[in-house]
């Protein structure tokens, strides 16, 4: 096992170049799939290696319930710096599990509060809330989900821009973008080095919905104008009390992820600029002779090495602990 058990903990650095380049040079759909897959693999592998280190660290604690043979020198030699790494892994893994559990709990709470906000409204695919605060979001659920929009938001858009809004939200629901966002949210909680990928997927998921909306409406300029106007009318508007902004479980139109208003100062200018350019070429994998292609292969190799390293460490430690377990 050796030092290879530590590799999955730092290999997320190999994905940092693709996190930025994918936003700029890949089709948003391909970028979202690639970044989410890489983040998920790297997060699972790093968590597994933390668990392996925790087993060795726990075996060194007095009064632990593990077999005595698991604290033998032969077992301890399988993990470099076991006295430090093994014991540090215990609170680290607990923190990871607690953070992911908290994220899951927040997701359920947000969905419950959203259901309460829509109680009493007709069970249609589009729910219009009588609220002067301008915001809209896609609410995943059973079936195809629902689109929630306020009268304040609709009042700020013309008919064509409203079509763009609804097309954007339907793209979120149809593409199940909330699953990608949730996956990278949990991955970033499992390994903080994956946060750049979470930020990138938050953006590419919005761009994916923008491109689908432009194809549906038939005008990239109308979608760009709708996004810009939505951001302007939402500027300074407080978030609705029934929402929790900032949680990556649902996708919102206008640059936010989570239940939020349309005001999103960060990526909105970039999204508008992208829509004013020609549509990106949809390809499954970039050419290796480009910067984004090299970065994509680097991230893929990093994920593969992480998977192999964690699998090798798990098998090695299993064999060692099995041999050290009294029959």
Order of alpha helices (4+ residues) and beta strands (2+ residues): alpha-alpha-alpha-alpha-alpha-beta-beta-beta-alpha-alpha-alpha-alpha-alpha-alpha-alpha
